């Protein structure tokens, strides 16, 4: 199954991508400043971005044909 990684999933554009991809039952990894959300088969797992296990949790959901959607277009301060 293909994975989609959405950078900035809590913003207007990122959240629209997230809603659309989950509505068609795609595997989605949403990343924002404070958390990472993994959605697969309508199951939601959330991790703090400070979690030590974050990479291990994300890695098992990534595939060679994963697509990254960069929805961050504001200045990061």
HTML snippet that shows the backbone in 3Dmol.js (N, CA, C, O; Angstrom):
<script src="https://3Dmol.org/build/3Dmol-min.js"></script>
<div id="view" style="width:600px;height:400px;position:relative"></div>
<script>
const pdb = `
ATOM      1  N   UNK A   1       0.846  -1.181   0.000  1.00  0.00           N
ATOM      2  CA  UNK A   1       0.000   0.000   0.000  1.00  0.00           C
ATOM      3  C   UNK A   1       0.890   1.242   0.000  1.00  0.00           C
ATOM      4  O   UNK A   1       1.858   1.324   0.756  1.00  0.00           O
ATOM      5  N   UNK A   2       0.557   2.190  -0.842  1.00  0.00           N
ATOM      6  CA  UNK A   2       1.305   3.434  -0.924  1.00  0.00           C
ATOM      7  C   UNK A   2       1.040   4.296   0.312  1.00  0.00           C
ATOM      8  O   UNK A   2      -0.045   4.264   0.891  1.00  0.00           O
ATOM      9  N   UNK A   3       2.056   5.062   0.698  1.00  0.00           N
ATOM     10  CA  UNK A   3       1.921   5.979   1.835  1.00  0.00           C
ATOM     11  C   UNK A   3       2.034   7.414   1.360  1.00  0.00           C
ATOM     12  O   UNK A   3       2.747   7.712   0.402  1.00  0.00           O
ATOM     13  N   UNK A   4       1.324   8.297   2.040  1.00  0.00           N
ATOM     14  CA  UNK A   4       1.421   9.727   1.783  1.00  0.00           C
ATOM     15  C   UNK A   4       1.881  10.397   3.068  1.00  0.00           C
ATOM     16  O   UNK A   4       1.301  10.174   4.131  1.00  0.00           O
ATOM     17  N   UNK A   5       2.917  11.212   2.975  1.00  0.00           N
ATOM     18  CA  UNK A   5       3.420  11.968   4.110  1.00  0.00           C
ATOM     19  C   UNK A   5       3.027  13.421   3.872  1.00  0.00           C
ATOM     20  O   UNK A   5       3.439  14.018   2.878  1.00  0.00           O
ATOM     21  N   UNK A   6       2.237  13.992   4.773  1.00  0.00           N
ATOM     22  CA  UNK A   6       1.784  15.374   4.624  1.00  0.00           C
ATOM     23  C   UNK A   6       2.505  16.235   5.648  1.00  0.00           C
ATOM     24  O   UNK A   6       2.305  16.084   6.853  1.00  0.00           O
ATOM     25  N   UNK A   7       3.340  17.134   5.160  1.00  0.00           N
ATOM     26  CA  UNK A   7       4.037  18.080   6.028  1.00  0.00           C
ATOM     27  C   UNK A   7       3.123  19.284   6.223  1.00  0.00           C
ATOM     28  O   UNK A   7       2.750  19.932   5.245  1.00  0.00           O
ATOM     29  N   UNK A   8       2.763  19.590   7.436  1.00  0.00           N
ATOM     30  CA  UNK A   8       1.852  20.700   7.710  1.00  0.00           C
ATOM     31  C   UNK A   8       0.405  20.261   7.642  1.00  0.00           C
ATOM     32  O   UNK A   8      -0.426  20.951   7.052  1.00  0.00           O
ATOM     33  N   UNK A   9       0.091  19.115   8.243  1.00  0.00           N
ATOM     34  CA  UNK A   9      -1.266  18.562   8.134  1.00  0.00           C
ATOM     35  C   UNK A   9      -2.317  19.301   8.944  1.00  0.00           C
ATOM     36  O   UNK A   9      -3.504  19.007   8.801  1.00  0.00           O
ATOM     37  N   UNK A  10      -1.928  20.251   9.792  1.00  0.00           N
ATOM     38  CA  UNK A  10      -2.921  20.969  10.585  1.00  0.00           C
ATOM     39  C   UNK A  10      -3.348  22.285   9.933  1.00  0.00           C
ATOM     40  O   UNK A  10      -4.267  22.945  10.418  1.00  0.00           O
ATOM     41  N   UNK A  11      -2.701  22.663   8.858  1.00  0.00           N
ATOM     42  CA  UNK A  11      -3.071  23.882   8.147  1.00  0.00           C
ATOM     43  C   UNK A  11      -4.238  23.651   7.204  1.00  0.00           C
ATOM     44  O   UNK A  11      -4.751  22.537   7.100  1.00  0.00           O
ATOM     45  N   UNK A  12      -4.655  24.702   6.522  1.00  0.00           N
ATOM     46  CA  UNK A  12      -5.819  24.641   5.642  1.00  0.00           C
ATOM     47  C   UNK A  12      -5.613  23.641   4.505  1.00  0.00           C
ATOM     48  O   UNK A  12      -6.455  22.769   4.294  1.00  0.00           O
ATOM     49  N   UNK A  13      -4.525  23.754   3.786  1.00  0.00           N
ATOM     50  CA  UNK A  13      -4.267  22.880   2.633  1.00  0.00           C
ATOM     51  C   UNK A  13      -3.910  21.470   3.097  1.00  0.00           C
ATOM     52  O   UNK A  13      -4.422  20.487   2.562  1.00  0.00           O
ATOM     53  N   UNK A  14      -3.027  21.376   4.098  1.00  0.00           N
ATOM     54  CA  UNK A  14      -2.630  20.062   4.591  1.00  0.00           C
ATOM     55  C   UNK A  14      -3.790  19.262   5.147  1.00  0.00           C
ATOM     56  O   UNK A  14      -3.882  18.057   4.911  1.00  0.00           O
ATOM     57  N   UNK A  15      -4.679  19.917   5.883  1.00  0.00           N
ATOM     58  CA  UNK A  15      -5.827  19.199   6.451  1.00  0.00           C
ATOM     59  C   UNK A  15      -6.804  18.757   5.358  1.00  0.00           C
ATOM     60  O   UNK A  15      -7.469  17.731   5.503  1.00  0.00           O
ATOM     61  N   UNK A  16      -6.895  19.521   4.272  1.00  0.00           N
ATOM     62  CA  UNK A  16      -7.745  19.109   3.142  1.00  0.00           C
ATOM     63  C   UNK A  16      -7.181  17.857   2.480  1.00  0.00           C
ATOM     64  O   UNK A  16      -7.930  16.937   2.152  1.00  0.00           O
ATOM     65  N   UNK A  17      -5.859  17.818   2.283  1.00  0.00           N
ATOM     66  CA  UNK A  17      -5.227  16.609   1.755  1.00  0.00           C
ATOM     67  C   UNK A  17      -5.483  15.433   2.694  1.00  0.00           C
ATOM     68  O   UNK A  17      -5.843  14.345   2.244  1.00  0.00           O
ATOM     69  N   UNK A  18      -5.299  15.648   3.987  1.00  0.00           N
ATOM     70  CA  UNK A  18      -5.483  14.595   4.974  1.00  0.00           C
ATOM     71  C   UNK A  18      -6.911  14.039   4.924  1.00  0.00           C
ATOM     72  O   UNK A  18      -7.101  12.823   4.899  1.00  0.00           O
ATOM     73  N   UNK A  19      -7.901  14.914   4.908  1.00  0.00           N
ATOM     74  CA  UNK A  19      -9.305  14.466   4.861  1.00  0.00           C
ATOM     75  C   UNK A  19      -9.587  13.687   3.582  1.00  0.00           C
ATOM     76  O   UNK A  19     -10.236  12.641   3.618  1.00  0.00           O
ATOM     77  N   UNK A  20      -9.100  14.197   2.454  1.00  0.00           N
ATOM     78  CA  UNK A  20      -9.374  13.522   1.180  1.00  0.00           C
ATOM     79  C   UNK A  20      -8.720  12.141   1.132  1.00  0.00           C
ATOM     80  O   UNK A  20      -9.367  11.160   0.768  1.00  0.00           O
ATOM     81  N   UNK A  21      -7.455  12.065   1.494  1.00  0.00           N
ATOM     82  CA  UNK A  21      -6.745  10.789   1.418  1.00  0.00           C
ATOM     83  C   UNK A  21      -7.318   9.762   2.387  1.00  0.00           C
ATOM     84  O   UNK A  21      -7.392   8.580   2.051  1.00  0.00           O
ATOM     85  N   UNK A  22      -7.720  10.182   3.574  1.00  0.00           N
ATOM     86  CA  UNK A  22      -8.324   9.227   4.507  1.00  0.00           C
ATOM     87  C   UNK A  22      -9.720   8.813   4.049  1.00  0.00           C
ATOM     88  O   UNK A  22     -10.152   7.696   4.334  1.00  0.00           O
ATOM     89  N   UNK A  23     -10.435   9.696   3.344  1.00  0.00           N
ATOM     90  CA  UNK A  23     -11.773   9.340   2.860  1.00  0.00           C
ATOM     91  C   UNK A  23     -11.713   8.269   1.771  1.00  0.00           C
ATOM     92  O   UNK A  23     -12.673   7.520   1.585  1.00  0.00           O
ATOM     93  N   UNK A  24     -10.592   8.193   1.051  1.00  0.00           N
ATOM     94  CA  UNK A  24     -10.445   7.145   0.032  1.00  0.00           C
ATOM     95  C   UNK A  24      -9.568   6.003   0.546  1.00  0.00           C
ATOM     96  O   UNK A  24      -9.058   5.195  -0.230  1.00  0.00           O
ATOM     97  N   UNK A  25      -9.405   5.952   1.872  1.00  0.00           N
ATOM     98  CA  UNK A  25      -8.750   4.855   2.590  1.00  0.00           C
ATOM     99  C   UNK A  25      -7.279   4.664   2.212  1.00  0.00           C
ATOM    100  O   UNK A  25      -6.824   3.532   2.045  1.00  0.00           O
ATOM    101  N   UNK A  26      -6.547   5.750   2.079  1.00  0.00           N
ATOM    102  CA  UNK A  26      -5.102   5.690   1.846  1.00  0.00           C
ATOM    103  C   UNK A  26      -4.370   5.742   3.180  1.00  0.00           C
ATOM    104  O   UNK A  26      -4.912   6.230   4.172  1.00  0.00           O
ATOM    105  N   UNK A  27      -3.146   5.243   3.206  1.00  0.00           N
ATOM    106  CA  UNK A  27      -2.293   5.339   4.397  1.00  0.00           C
ATOM    107  C   UNK A  27      -1.668   6.726   4.410  1.00  0.00           C
ATOM    108  O   UNK A  27      -1.035   7.134   3.437  1.00  0.00           O
ATOM    109  N   UNK A  28      -1.847   7.457   5.522  1.00  0.00           N
ATOM    110  CA  UNK A  28      -1.396   8.846   5.614  1.00  0.00           C
ATOM    111  C   UNK A  28      -0.575   9.044   6.879  1.00  0.00           C
ATOM    112  O   UNK A  28      -0.937   8.572   7.957  1.00  0.00           O
ATOM    113  N   UNK A  29       0.543   9.755   6.725  1.00  0.00           N
ATOM    114  CA  UNK A  29       1.338  10.186   7.871  1.00  0.00           C
ATOM    115  C   UNK A  29       1.319  11.705   7.849  1.00  0.00           C
ATOM    116  O   UNK A  29       1.866  12.326   6.938  1.00  0.00           O
ATOM    117  N   UNK A  30       0.693  12.298   8.847  1.00  0.00           N
ATOM    118  CA  UNK A  30       0.597  13.752   8.934  1.00  0.00           C
ATOM    119  C   UNK A  30       1.585  14.276   9.962  1.00  0.00           C
ATOM    120  O   UNK A  30       1.663  13.762  11.078  1.00  0.00           O
ATOM    121  N   UNK A  31       2.337  15.299   9.583  1.00  0.00           N
ATOM    122  CA  UNK A  31       3.353  15.858  10.471  1.00  0.00           C
ATOM    123  C   UNK A  31       3.106  17.348  10.628  1.00  0.00           C
ATOM    124  O   UNK A  31       2.901  18.057   9.643  1.00  0.00           O
ATOM    125  N   UNK A  32       3.126  17.824  11.868  1.00  0.00           N
ATOM    126  CA  UNK A  32       3.099  19.264  12.111  1.00  0.00           C
ATOM    127  C   UNK A  32       4.078  19.572  13.236  1.00  0.00           C
ATOM    128  O   UNK A  32       4.865  18.707  13.621  1.00  0.00           O
ATOM    129  N   UNK A  33       4.042  20.775  13.760  1.00  0.00           N
ATOM    130  CA  UNK A  33       5.048  21.199  14.746  1.00  0.00           C
ATOM    131  C   UNK A  33       5.065  20.374  16.022  1.00  0.00           C
ATOM    132  O   UNK A  33       6.123  20.206  16.628  1.00  0.00           O
ATOM    133  N   UNK A  34       3.921  19.858  16.444  1.00  0.00           N
ATOM    134  CA  UNK A  34       3.867  19.213  17.757  1.00  0.00           C
ATOM    135  C   UNK A  34       3.651  17.709  17.723  1.00  0.00           C
ATOM    136  O   UNK A  34       3.939  17.034  18.711  1.00  0.00           O
ATOM    137  N   UNK A  35       3.154  17.160  16.615  1.00  0.00           N
ATOM    138  CA  UNK A  35       2.824  15.743  16.638  1.00  0.00           C
ATOM    139  C   UNK A  35       2.939  15.111  15.246  1.00  0.00           C
ATOM    140  O   UNK A  35       3.028  15.795  14.226  1.00  0.00           O
ATOM    141  N   UNK A  36       2.933  13.794  15.256  1.00  0.00           N
ATOM    142  CA  UNK A  36       2.868  12.996  14.036  1.00  0.00           C
ATOM    143  C   UNK A  36       1.652  12.095  14.171  1.00  0.00           C
ATOM    144  O   UNK A  36       1.471  11.431  15.191  1.00  0.00           O
ATOM    145  N   UNK A  37       0.825  12.077  13.141  1.00  0.00           N
ATOM    146  CA  UNK A  37      -0.368  11.241  13.135  1.00  0.00           C
ATOM    147  C   UNK A  37      -0.237  10.220  12.013  1.00  0.00           C
ATOM    148  O   UNK A  37       0.076  10.573  10.876  1.00  0.00           O
ATOM    149  N   UNK A  38      -0.478   8.964  12.336  1.00  0.00           N
ATOM    150  CA  UNK A  38      -0.439   7.901  11.341  1.00  0.00           C
ATOM    151  C   UNK A  38      -1.844   7.342  11.224  1.00  0.00           C
ATOM    152  O   UNK A  38      -2.422   6.879  12.208  1.00  0.00           O
ATOM    153  N   UNK A  39      -2.394   7.386  10.014  1.00  0.00           N
ATOM    154  CA  UNK A  39      -3.752   6.903   9.779  1.00  0.00           C
ATOM    155  C   UNK A  39      -3.682   5.790   8.740  1.00  0.00           C
ATOM    156  O   UNK A  39      -3.212   5.994   7.621  1.00  0.00           O
ATOM    157  N   UNK A  40      -4.155   4.616   9.129  1.00  0.00           N
ATOM    158  CA  UNK A  40      -4.186   3.474   8.220  1.00  0.00           C
ATOM    159  C   UNK A  40      -5.447   2.673   8.507  1.00  0.00           C
ATOM    160  O   UNK A  40      -5.706   2.284   9.645  1.00  0.00           O
ATOM    161  N   UNK A  41      -6.227   2.434   7.461  1.00  0.00           N
ATOM    162  CA  UNK A  41      -7.492   1.694   7.594  1.00  0.00           C
ATOM    163  C   UNK A  41      -8.389   2.297   8.670  1.00  0.00           C
ATOM    164  O   UNK A  41      -8.999   1.582   9.466  1.00  0.00           O
ATOM    165  N   UNK A  42      -8.456   3.617   8.678  1.00  0.00           N
ATOM    166  CA  UNK A  42      -9.278   4.385   9.613  1.00  0.00           C
ATOM    167  C   UNK A  42      -8.820   4.279  11.077  1.00  0.00           C
ATOM    168  O   UNK A  42      -9.514   4.760  11.973  1.00  0.00           O
ATOM    169  N   UNK A  43      -7.679   3.666  11.322  1.00  0.00           N
ATOM    170  CA  UNK A  43      -7.090   3.627  12.667  1.00  0.00           C
ATOM    171  C   UNK A  43      -6.112   4.780  12.795  1.00  0.00           C
ATOM    172  O   UNK A  43      -5.296   5.007  11.902  1.00  0.00           O
ATOM    173  N   UNK A  44      -6.189   5.507  13.898  1.00  0.00           N
ATOM    174  CA  UNK A  44      -5.358   6.692  14.102  1.00  0.00           C
ATOM    175  C   UNK A  44      -4.398   6.456  15.264  1.00  0.00           C
ATOM    176  O   UNK A  44      -4.805   6.051  16.353  1.00  0.00           O
ATOM    177  N   UNK A  45      -3.105   6.718  15.009  1.00  0.00           N
ATOM    178  CA  UNK A  45      -2.088   6.671  16.057  1.00  0.00           C
ATOM    179  C   UNK A  45      -1.413   8.037  16.080  1.00  0.00           C
ATOM    180  O   UNK A  45      -1.013   8.550  15.035  1.00  0.00           O
ATOM    181  N   UNK A  46      -1.286   8.629  17.268  1.00  0.00           N
ATOM    182  CA  UNK A  46      -0.620   9.930  17.395  1.00  0.00           C
ATOM    183  C   UNK A  46       0.605   9.815  18.279  1.00  0.00           C
ATOM    184  O   UNK A  46       0.603   9.111  19.289  1.00  0.00           O
ATOM    185  N   UNK A  47       1.653  10.522  17.877  1.00  0.00           N
ATOM    186  CA  UNK A  47       2.903  10.532  18.617  1.00  0.00           C
ATOM    187  C   UNK A  47       3.372  11.974  18.765  1.00  0.00           C
ATOM    188  O   UNK A  47       3.207  12.788  17.857  1.00  0.00           O
ATOM    189  N   UNK A  48       3.947  12.273  19.899  1.00  0.00           N
ATOM    190  CA  UNK A  48       4.571  13.576  20.090  1.00  0.00           C
ATOM    191  C   UNK A  48       5.822  13.624  19.226  1.00  0.00           C
ATOM    192  O   UNK A  48       6.497  12.608  19.062  1.00  0.00           O
ATOM    193  N   UNK A  49       6.140  14.788  18.672  1.00  0.00           N
ATOM    194  CA  UNK A  49       7.353  14.890  17.856  1.00  0.00           C
ATOM    195  C   UNK A  49       8.598  14.703  18.689  1.00  0.00           C
ATOM    196  O   UNK A  49       9.684  14.542  18.133  1.00  0.00           O
ATOM    197  N   UNK A  50       8.478  14.717  20.008  1.00  0.00           N
ATOM    198  CA  UNK A  50       9.625  14.523  20.883  1.00  0.00           C
ATOM    199  C   UNK A  50       9.794  13.052  21.278  1.00  0.00           C
ATOM    200  O   UNK A  50      10.722  12.719  22.014  1.00  0.00           O
ATOM    201  N   UNK A  51       8.927  12.184  20.807  1.00  0.00           N
ATOM    202  CA  UNK A  51       8.972  10.773  21.163  1.00  0.00           C
ATOM    203  C   UNK A  51      10.236  10.116  20.618  1.00  0.00           C
ATOM    204  O   UNK A  51      10.621  10.355  19.473  1.00  0.00           O
ATOM    205  N   UNK A  52      10.873   9.296  21.430  1.00  0.00           N
ATOM    206  CA  UNK A  52      12.067   8.579  21.011  1.00  0.00           C
ATOM    207  C   UNK A  52      11.754   7.492  19.988  1.00  0.00           C
ATOM    208  O   UNK A  52      12.617   7.122  19.192  1.00  0.00           O
ATOM    209  N   UNK A  53      10.538   6.984  20.003  1.00  0.00           N
ATOM    210  CA  UNK A  53      10.148   5.910  19.101  1.00  0.00           C
ATOM    211  C   UNK A  53       9.545   6.410  17.797  1.00  0.00           C
ATOM    212  O   UNK A  53       9.061   5.613  16.994  1.00  0.00           O
ATOM    213  N   UNK A  54       9.566   7.686  17.584  1.00  0.00           N
ATOM    214  CA  UNK A  54       8.887   8.280  16.441  1.00  0.00           C
ATOM    215  C   UNK A  54       9.372   7.710  15.114  1.00  0.00           C
ATOM    216  O   UNK A  54       8.559   7.291  14.290  1.00  0.00           O
ATOM    217  N   UNK A  55      10.682   7.689  14.894  1.00  0.00           N
ATOM    218  CA  UNK A  55      11.183   7.196  13.614  1.00  0.00           C
ATOM    219  C   UNK A  55      10.821   5.738  13.404  1.00  0.00           C
ATOM    220  O   UNK A  55      10.432   5.352  12.301  1.00  0.00           O
ATOM    221  N   UNK A  56      10.942   4.921  14.440  1.00  0.00           N
ATOM    222  CA  UNK A  56      10.597   3.505  14.299  1.00  0.00           C
ATOM    223  C   UNK A  56       9.127   3.321  13.937  1.00  0.00           C
ATOM    224  O   UNK A  56       8.787   2.453  13.133  1.00  0.00           O
ATOM    225  N   UNK A  57       8.262   4.129  14.524  1.00  0.00           N
ATOM    226  CA  UNK A  57       6.836   4.037  14.211  1.00  0.00           C
ATOM    227  C   UNK A  57       6.552   4.476  12.771  1.00  0.00           C
ATOM    228  O   UNK A  57       5.742   3.859  12.080  1.00  0.00           O
ATOM    229  N   UNK A  58       7.214   5.531  12.327  1.00  0.00           N
ATOM    230  CA  UNK A  58       6.999   6.021  10.962  1.00  0.00           C
ATOM    231  C   UNK A  58       7.598   5.077   9.931  1.00  0.00           C
ATOM    232  O   UNK A  58       6.995   4.838   8.884  1.00  0.00           O
ATOM    233  N   UNK A  59       8.766   4.543  10.214  1.00  0.00           N
ATOM    234  CA  UNK A  59       9.492   3.730   9.244  1.00  0.00           C
ATOM    235  C   UNK A  59       8.685   2.534   8.761  1.00  0.00           C
ATOM    236  O   UNK A  59       8.742   2.191   7.580  1.00  0.00           O
ATOM    237  N   UNK A  60       7.952   1.907   9.631  1.00  0.00           N
ATOM    238  CA  UNK A  60       7.202   0.717   9.229  1.00  0.00           C
ATOM    239  C   UNK A  60       6.037   1.043   8.291  1.00  0.00           C
ATOM    240  O   UNK A  60       5.477   0.141   7.667  1.00  0.00           O
ATOM    241  N   UNK A  61       5.667   2.321   8.188  1.00  0.00           N
ATOM    242  CA  UNK A  61       4.575   2.729   7.304  1.00  0.00           C
ATOM    243  C   UNK A  61       5.066   3.281   5.973  1.00  0.00           C
ATOM    244  O   UNK A  61       4.268   3.484   5.058  1.00  0.00           O
ATOM    245  N   UNK A  62       6.357   3.526   5.853  1.00  0.00           N
ATOM    246  CA  UNK A  62       6.899   4.089   4.626  1.00  0.00           C
ATOM    247  C   UNK A  62       7.251   2.993   3.632  1.00  0.00           C
ATOM    248  O   UNK A  62       7.700   1.913   4.017  1.00  0.00           O
ATOM    249  N   UNK A  63       7.047   3.275   2.362  1.00  0.00           N
ATOM    250  CA  UNK A  63       7.392   2.345   1.293  1.00  0.00           C
ATOM    251  C   UNK A  63       8.239   3.088   0.267  1.00  0.00           C
ATOM    252  O   UNK A  63       8.422   4.301   0.365  1.00  0.00           O
ATOM    253  N   UNK A  64       8.754   2.355  -0.716  1.00  0.00           N
ATOM    254  CA  UNK A  64       9.575   2.984  -1.749  1.00  0.00           C
ATOM    255  C   UNK A  64       8.789   3.991  -2.581  1.00  0.00           C
ATOM    256  O   UNK A  64       9.362   4.945  -3.107  1.00  0.00           O
ATOM    257  N   UNK A  65       7.511   3.789  -2.699  1.00  0.00           N
ATOM    258  CA  UNK A  65       6.702   4.706  -3.509  1.00  0.00           C
ATOM    259  C   UNK A  65       5.894   5.689  -2.656  1.00  0.00           C
ATOM    260  O   UNK A  65       4.841   6.164  -3.082  1.00  0.00           O
ATOM    261  N   UNK A  66       6.393   5.994  -1.447  1.00  0.00           N
ATOM    262  CA  UNK A  66       5.733   6.999  -0.606  1.00  0.00           C
ATOM    263  C   UNK A  66       5.809   8.372  -1.272  1.00  0.00           C
ATOM    264  O   UNK A  66       6.809   8.716  -1.902  1.00  0.00           O
ATOM    265  N   UNK A  67       4.756   9.134  -1.125  1.00  0.00           N
ATOM    266  CA  UNK A  67       4.684  10.479  -1.687  1.00  0.00           C
ATOM    267  C   UNK A  67       4.680  11.490  -0.551  1.00  0.00           C
ATOM    268  O   UNK A  67       3.939  11.343   0.421  1.00  0.00           O
ATOM    269  N   UNK A  68       5.517  12.524  -0.681  1.00  0.00           N
ATOM    270  CA  UNK A  68       5.568  13.592   0.312  1.00  0.00           C
ATOM    271  C   UNK A  68       4.834  14.798  -0.240  1.00  0.00           C
ATOM    272  O   UNK A  68       5.127  15.257  -1.344  1.00  0.00           O
ATOM    273  N   UNK A  69       3.879  15.314   0.524  1.00  0.00           N
ATOM    274  CA  UNK A  69       3.123  16.507   0.149  1.00  0.00           C
ATOM    275  C   UNK A  69       3.527  17.619   1.104  1.00  0.00           C
ATOM    276  O   UNK A  69       3.244  17.547   2.299  1.00  0.00           O
ATOM    277  N   UNK A  70       4.181  18.635   0.588  1.00  0.00           N
ATOM    278  CA  UNK A  70       4.625  19.747   1.422  1.00  0.00           C
ATOM    279  C   UNK A  70       3.550  20.832   1.405  1.00  0.00           C
ATOM    280  O   UNK A  70       3.420  21.575   0.432  1.00  0.00           O
ATOM    281  N   UNK A  71       2.785  20.913   2.486  1.00  0.00           N
ATOM    282  CA  UNK A  71       1.726  21.916   2.597  1.00  0.00           C
ATOM    283  C   UNK A  71       2.151  23.063   3.504  1.00  0.00           C
ATOM    284  O   UNK A  71       1.315  23.858   3.935  1.00  0.00           O
ATOM    285  N   UNK A  72       3.442  23.151   3.795  1.00  0.00           N
ATOM    286  CA  UNK A  72       3.963  24.232   4.640  1.00  0.00           C
ATOM    287  C   UNK A  72       4.355  25.378   3.721  1.00  0.00           C
ATOM    288  O   UNK A  72       5.225  25.226   2.864  1.00  0.00           O
ATOM    289  N   UNK A  73       3.720  26.506   3.899  1.00  0.00           N
ATOM    290  CA  UNK A  73       4.088  27.657   3.075  1.00  0.00           C
ATOM    291  C   UNK A  73       4.150  28.933   3.878  1.00  0.00           C
ATOM    292  O   UNK A  73       4.208  30.028   3.319  1.00  0.00           O
ATOM    293  N   UNK A  74       4.138  28.794   5.190  1.00  0.00           N
ATOM    294  CA  UNK A  74       4.299  29.941   6.062  1.00  0.00           C
ATOM    295  C   UNK A  74       5.736  29.977   6.574  1.00  0.00           C
ATOM    296  O   UNK A  74       6.454  28.980   6.494  1.00  0.00           O
ATOM    297  N   UNK A  75       6.143  31.106   7.091  1.00  0.00           N
ATOM    298  CA  UNK A  75       7.488  31.227   7.645  1.00  0.00           C
ATOM    299  C   UNK A  75       7.551  30.506   8.979  1.00  0.00           C
ATOM    300  O   UNK A  75       6.699  30.713   9.843  1.00  0.00           O
ATOM    301  N   UNK A  76       8.553  29.665   9.148  1.00  0.00           N
ATOM    302  CA  UNK A  76       8.742  28.924  10.383  1.00  0.00           C
ATOM    303  C   UNK A  76       9.602  29.732  11.334  1.00  0.00           C
ATOM    304  O   UNK A  76      10.730  30.087  10.991  1.00  0.00           O
ATOM    305  N   UNK A  77       9.096  30.030  12.520  1.00  0.00           N
ATOM    306  CA  UNK A  77       9.883  30.808  13.470  1.00  0.00           C
ATOM    307  C   UNK A  77      10.112  30.052  14.746  1.00  0.00           C
ATOM    308  O   UNK A  77      10.760  30.564  15.659  1.00  0.00           O
TER     309      UNK A  77
END
`;
const viewer = $3Dmol.createViewer("view");
viewer.addModel(pdb, "pdb");
viewer.setStyle({}, {cartoon: {color: "spectrum"}});
viewer.zoomTo();
viewer.render();
</script>
